[in-house]
Amino acid sequence: MPVAYCRSTCPSTSSTPPSTRRRPRMSGCLKHPWTAPHPEITEGAAEAVSCDEFPFSSTYQSPGVPAANDAQNPAGPNGGGECIQTVAAKTDDGSEHLLDDTRYDAPTFKENCGRSSMSLKVNSGSMNLDNFYEGFLKKFRMIDKDGYTLDPGNAWFKGCDTTKADLVCTMAKP
């Protein structure tokens, strides 16, 4: 998936250092009571229910970027409610899954964005300042509107049939 890093029009103020900027967010994400906590992760922020979106809020493809700021996928009138909505929850057997958040319309699997209610500990991991800003952006010398490609791992989900009423997919390494 091609995306472009959003630096100049995404932060709340252009004078804020990149390492401390607040990125835009889609509005209206409801924190789900089924969200699985992760007390085993002892680093970082205190555990809480959080929301995250894809494409990332630091890209021009994020529905959190306003149309006036050159957004390529601005949120519609539902403020992101038109995205696929999931909740990271543990099932009875203790395994964790992204489940359909039934408080929203059922997914069509034609959505071009997604958001999920999830553990803050999980949400603040891979995209934290050390990993994303210090690791990825500096290493690859990313500047505003630089493009890069994300591989969401579609090859791992080749057996998924989105036409079935119950979508159950098994990740398998290609």
LOBAPA-391324 format. One record per atom (N, C-alpha, C): residue in one letter; x, y, z. Coordinates in steps of 0.02 Angstrom, whole numbers, padded with zeros to 5 digits, always signed. Layout:
AXYZ...
//
This chain:
M+00042-00058+00000M+00000+00000+00000M+00044+00062+00000P+00040+00104-00050P+00081+00165-00051P+00052+00219-00005V+00094+00247+00037V+00075+00302+00082V+00128+00356+00079A+00112+00415+00105A+00160+00470+00106A+00163+00499+00176Y+00223+00508+00202Y+00235+00536+00268Y+00206+00607+00271C+00170+00621+00325C+00138+00687+00334C+00171+00723+00392R+00210+00774+00375R+00245+00810+00427R+00219+00882+00435S+00219+00920+00381S+00206+00991+00388S+00133+01008+00401T+00086+00970+00375T+00016+00988+00385T-00019+00943+00436C+00015+00893+00461C-00016+00847+00509C-00008+00868+00581P+00048+00898+00602P+00056+00914+00672P+00010+00971+00694S+00000+00975+00759S-00044+01027+00786S-00013+01096+00777T+00052+01102+00782T+00085+01165+00769T+00151+01151+00733S+00167+01190+00683S+00227+01177+00644S+00291+01191+00684S+00286+01228+00740S+00346+01242+00780S+00360+01187+00831T+00315+01140+00839T+00325+01086+00886T+00377+01038+00859P+00427+01018+00899P+00477+00971+00874P+00444+00906+00851P+00469+00876+00796P+00438+00815+00769P+00430+00760+00821S+00476+00755+00869S+00474+00700+00917S+00418+00709+00969T+00387+00768+00973T+00335+00779+01023T+00269+00800+00993R+00261+00799+00928R+00199+00821+00896R+00142+00773+00910R+00083+00801+00916R+00022+00760+00919R-00004+00756+00848R-00015+00696+00825R-00040+00686+00758R-00116+00690+00758P-00146+00703+00701P-00219+00705+00698P-00248+00636+00710R-00308+00634+00732R-00342+00571+00745R-00411+00573+00714M-00436+00515+00696M-00505+00511+00675M-00549+00522+00736S-00605+00552+00726S-00650+00565+00782S-00696+00506+00793G-00725+00503+00851G-00780+00457+00864G-00763+00385+00879C-00701+00367+00888C-00685+00297+00903C-00710+00281+00973L-00753+00231+00978L-00781+00211+01042L-00737+00157+01073K-00715+00169+01133K-00675+00118+01168K-00721+00062+01189H-00704+00001+01169H-00747-00056+01178H-00733-00092+01244P-00786-00112+01280P-00775-00146+01344P-00743-00215+01337W-00744-00245+01277W-00713-00310+01267W-00638-00305+01256T-00611-00246+01250T-00540-00238+01234T-00496-00275+01283A-00450-00316+01256A-00407-00358+01298A-00349-00317+01327P-00342-00318+01393P-00285-00284+01424P-00221-00326+01417H-00165-00294+01425H-00101-00330+01420H-00056-00312+01479P-00074-00337+01539P-00034-00321+01598P+00037-00350+01595E+00048-00398+01550E+00116-00428+01544E+00165-00379+01513I+00141-00327+01480I+00186-00276+01452I+00197-00225+01507T+00256-00223+01535T+00269-00181+01593T+00300-00114+01576E+00323-00105+01514E+00354-00041+01494E+00301+00008+01470G+00319+00072+01471G+00277+00123+01441G+00220+00147+01484A+00169+00173+01450A+00112+00204+01482A+00072+00153+01523A+00033+00180+01570A-00011+00136+01609A-00062+00104+01562E-00085+00045+01578E-00133+00010+01536E-00200+00047+01535A-00229+00052+01477A-00294+00083+01466A-00321+00060+01399V-00383+00074+01387V-00412+00058+01321V-00398+00117+01276S-00376+00102+01215S-00355+00153+01168S-00386+00138+01100C-00378+00183+01053C-00401+00172+00985C-00342+00184+00937D-00341+00149+00882D-00289+00159+00832D-00321+00154+00763E-00288+00183+00714E-00316+00183+00647E-00264+00162+00595F-00288+00143+00538F-00247+00126+00481F-00282+00152+00419P-00249+00186+00374P-00179+00204+00374P-00159+00247+00434F-00095+00244+00450F-00069+00280+00508F-00086+00354+00507S-00093+00383+00567S-00110+00454+00571S-00052+00499+00548S+00006+00471+00539S+00063+00512+00515S+00071+00507+00439T+00017+00489+00404T+00018+00487+00331T-00038+00529+00302Y-00029+00552+00241Y-00081+00590+00207Y-00142+00546+00191Q-00135+00481+00195Q-00190+00435+00182Q-00234+00424+00243S-00213+00448+00301S-00253+00440+00362S-00318+00479+00357P-00374+00448+00375P-00437+00486+00378P-00435+00541+00430G-00385+00541+00475G-00380+00594+00525G-00352+00659+00497V-00323+00658+00437V-00296+00719+00407V-00352+00755+00371P-00365+00818+00387P-00419+00855+00355P-00408+00865+00280A-00462+00869+00243A-00458+00880+00170A-00420+00945+00155A-00428+00995+00197A-00394+01059+00186A-00319+01053+00190N-00293+00998+00219N-00221+00988+00227N-00195+00937+00177D-00225+00933+00118D-00202+00889+00064D-00214+00814+00080A-00263+00800+00122A-00278+00730+00137A-00299+00693+00074Q-00277+00630+00069Q-00295+00589+00012Q-00353+00541+00028N-00373+00539+00092N-00425+00494+00114N-00462+00524+00174P-00486+00587+00168P-00516+00619+00227P-00577+00581+00252A-00587+00583+00318A-00645+00550+00348A-00709+00580+00320G-00759+00540+00311G-00823+00563+00287G-00863+00595+00343P-00928+00603+00333P-00970+00636+00383P-00975+00599+00449N-00957+00535+00449N-00958+00497+00511N-00892+00501+00550G-00846+00543+00528G-00783+00553+00565G-00740+00492+00570G-00745+00446+00524G-00707+00384+00526G-00753+00324+00536G-00817+00337+00549G-00865+00283+00558G-00875+00241+00496E-00852+00267+00439E-00857+00229+00376E-00800+00180+00368C-00753+00180+00413C-00697+00132+00412C-00721+00066+00442I-00684+00012+00428I-00699-00052+00461I-00683-00043+00535Q-00727-00066+00578Q-00720-00056+00651Q-00709-00124+00685T-00655-00128+00723T-00641-00191+00758T-00624-00178+00831V-00620-00232+00868V-00598-00230+00938V-00549-00287+00948A-00492-00272+00978A-00442-00324+00993A-00464-00356+01059A-00491-00417+01054A-00521-00449+01112A-00495-00520+01120K-00497-00545+01182K-00479-00615+01195K-00543-00656+01194T-00538-00714+01161T-00595-00759+01159T-00593-00807+01218D-00642-00850+01223D-00647-00896+01281D-00585-00940+01290D-00552-00956+01234D-00492-00999+01240D-00429-00960+01255G-00435-00893+01265G-00378-00851+01283G-00340-00823+01224S-00358-00844+01163S-00323-00816+01104S-00352-00747+01088E-00311-00706+01057E-00332-00637+01042E-00348-00631+00968H-00402-00595+00955H-00426-00586+00886H-00452-00515+00876L-00452-00493+00813L-00487-00432+00796L-00559-00452+00779L-00605-00431+00821L-00676-00448+00811L-00712-00388+00783D-00765-00401+00746D-00808-00348+00720D-00838-00310+00779D-00833-00244+00777D-00865-00202+00828D-00937-00191+00805T-00982-00228+00835T-01052-00229+00813T-01090-00165+00829R-01058-00117+00861R-01091-00053+00873R-01092-00011+00810Y-01056-00033+00759Y-01054+00001+00694Y-01084-00044+00641D-01093-00017+00581D-01117-00058+00525D-01070-00116+00513A-01097-00172+00490A-01056-00230+00474A-01006-00212+00418P-00947-00241+00420P-00898-00225+00368P-00919-00251+00299T-00900-00213+00249T-00911-00235+00179T-00847-00263+00150F-00792-00250+00182F-00725-00269+00160F-00705-00230+00097K-00739-00174+00087K-00720-00127+00034K-00696-00061+00065E-00694-00059+00132E-00673+00000+00168E-00599+00016+00152N-00582+00079+00148N-00513+00097+00134N-00477+00121+00197C-00506+00108+00255C-00474+00125+00318C-00503+00081+00372G-00469+00079+00428G-00493+00039+00484G-00472+00071+00550R-00510+00056+00601R-00490+00078+00668R-00513+00025+00717S-00476+00021+00772S-00489-00032+00820S-00481-00006+00891S-00524-00031+00934S-00517-00021+01006S-00465-00074+01028M-00413-00050+01062M-00359-00096+01081M-00324-00073+01144S-00281-00115+01170S-00241-00100+01228S-00194-00042+01213L-00190+00007+01258L-00142+00061+01249L-00071+00035+01248K-00057-00017+01286K+00011-00046+01286K+00029-00073+01217V-00017-00104+01183V-00005-00129+01115V-00001-00071+01066N-00048-00024+01073N-00051+00033+01027N+00011+00076+01031S+00041+00083+01088S+00098+00128+01095S+00165+00093+01083G+00164+00033+01057G+00225-00004+01046G+00261+00011+00981S+00238-00014+00926S+00275-00009+00863S+00281+00062+00836M+00231+00104+00849M+00233+00171+00822M+00255+00223+00874N+00287+00201+00928N+00309+00249+00978N+00366+00291+00950L+00383+00344+00986L+00433+00391+00960L+00500+00359+00947D+00522+00313+00990D+00587+00281+00979D+00587+00239+00916N+00534+00200+00906N+00532+00156+00847N+00517+00194+00783F+00466+00236+00784F+00444+00268+00722F+00487+00329+00705Y+00491+00377+00751Y+00528+00438+00735Y+00604+00425+00734E+00629+00400+00790E+00702+00391+00794E+00726+00334+00749G+00686+00281+00743G+00706+00224+00703G+00692+00233+00629F+00629+00237+00611F+00610+00237+00541F+00622+00305+00506L+00593+00359+00533L+00597+00423+00498L+00669+00449+00492K+00707+00446+00545K+00776+00470+00542K+00819+00424+00499K+00811+00359+00508K+00853+00311+00471K+00845+00320+00395F+00783+00330+00374F+00770+00336+00302F+00764+00409+00279R+00781+00456+00325R+00782+00527+00309R+00717+00551+00275M+00662+00532+00306M+00596+00549+00279M+00581+00623+00289I+00556+00654+00237I+00532+00723+00241I+00459+00724+00218D+00428+00780+00228D+00357+00786+00213D+00341+00763+00142K+00290+00723+00135K+00264+00696+00073K+00308+00643+00041D+00360+00621+00076D+00398+00564+00051D+00354+00502+00052G+00355+00466-00002G+00314+00405-00007G+00352+00344+00017Y+00317+00296+00042Y+00345+00231+00058Y+00289+00179+00051T+00306+00116+00048T+00257+00064+00037T+00251+00020+00099L+00189+00007+00118L+00175-00039+00173L+00151-00105+00144D+00176-00158+00172D+00152-00224+00153D+00111-00251+00211P+00044-00248+00206P+00003-00270+00263P+00002-00346+00271G+00039-00382+00231G+00043-00454+00239G-00014-00492+00207N-00041-00464+00152N-00098-00498+00119N-00083-00570+00101A-00020-00585+00084A-00002-00653+00065A-00013-00702+00123W-00013-00677+00184W-00023-00719+00243W-00096-00739+00252F-00142-00706+00215F-00213-00717+00224F-00247-00741+00160K-00213-00779+00120K-00239-00801+00055K-00302-00842+00060G-00314-00877+00114G-00372-00921+00121G-00435-00885+00146C-00432-00819+00157C-00490-00784+00184C-00543-00774+00130D-00604-00790+00147D-00660-00781+00101D-00707-00729+00131T-00703-00667+00107T-00742-00612+00135T-00816-00614+00114T-00836-00664+00075T-00906-00669+00055T-00947-00709+00106K-00914-00742+00153K-00949-00782+00203K-00976-00739+00259A-01031-00760+00289A-01061-00722+00344A-01014-00717+00403D-00980-00771+00421D-00930-00770+00475D-00861-00775+00443L-00821-00723+00452L-00755-00722+00423L-00705-00747+00475V-00676-00804+00462V-00625-00832+00506V-00565-00846+00461C-00509-00813+00477C-00449-00821+00437C-00393-00848+00480T-00351-00888+00450T-00292-00912+00484T-00230-00884+00449M-00187-00853+00489M-00125-00827+00461M-00079-00885+00446A-00052-00887+00387A-00005-00940+00369A+00053-00907+00332K+00114-00920+00355K+00172-00891+00323K+00177-00917+00251P+00183-00871+00203P+00186-00892+00132P+00249-00931+00117
//
